[in-house]
Amino acid sequence: SQCNTGPVQCCQSVQSSGDPGVTSLLGLLGIVLDGANVPIGLTCSPINVLGLGQGASCDANPVCCEDNSSEYSLVSVGCVPVNL
């Protein structure tokens, strides 16, 4: 439940950057990655972990992502699953 790289997020899906659909989306958004198999979180929103165990929930994929700096909430880069 700990995330040292950014806020814990809830993503509707997590896919590889090598997936053709994800590759197309990243290209449209102008996001360039240095790896072919970087996990990408799609349609993510932050989870308030201050109350972890007291209402922090995610019905999809709770993840911690290295780069949430995209101006689009649609994509987060370098996501790994976390347990809530």
Sequence and secondary structure as in RCSB ss.txt:
>XXXX:A:sequence
SQCNTGPVQCCQSVQSSGDPGVTSLLGLLGIVLDGANVPIGLTCSPINVLGLGQGASCDANPVCCEDNSSEYSLV
SVGCVPVNL
>XXXX:A:secstr
   SSS EEEEEEEEETTSHHHHHHHHHHT   S SS EEEEEEEE   TTTTTT   SSEEEEEEE   S TTE
EEEEEE   
